[in-house]
Amino acid sequence: MGGRSQSRDAPISWEQAEVKTTRTSGSTSRAASSPDRTKGKTFRAVFELRNTRQKHDLEGRGSPKSYRNPIFLAWEWQQALEHGHSPSRAALARKLDVSRARVTQVLRLLRLDQEVIDAVAALGDPLSSRIVTERRLRPIVDRQPKEQKMQIDALLRTRALPSGDSGGGHAIRQKKVSKQG
């Protein structure tokens, strides 16, 4: 493998692995072709994995971390179920490599009041930070629509968007102001 400097946090394929097999006595050896030859000998295998992906550089030249909007995720997963891409939630979970519980939790977000869904969707996808997450929305799903609206407004108010973002957090406040006036 080449002497390139690479990070250690990306997935590695087996083709990129160097295998060094040594006997415990210290002499280098190749694995014997028959199991009888290796009986009674102890070998140690060292796998040296090399990464081909470059680490995100902190000076902003790489792409910054982004987070999926849980409402968009729920819409996508619901469409996959409705259009037959996955016959069940369990099959969808296997396909996405997530737990069945995770699929259920995300899809439950579609039970939110339509105004709340619209307000969260107005934040866009992907999100630049974890403004809203499935975990934060989960407790308000089973509440009354009026309570949901109050709680999502409070959530968006406490999670103020940095300047330069879409400004989606103002959507509910503007609606509330117009209803009062």
Buried (B, 14 or more C-beta within 10 A) or exposed (E): EEEEEBEEEEEBEEEBEEEEEBEEEEEEEEEEEEEEEBEEEEEEEEEEBBBBEEEBEEEEEEEEEEBBBBBBBBBEBBEBBEEEEBEEBEBBBBEBEBEBEBBEBBBBBBEBBEBBBBBBBBBBBEBBEEBBBBEBBBEBBEBEEEEBBBBBBEBBEEBEBEEEBEEBBBBBEEBEEEEEE
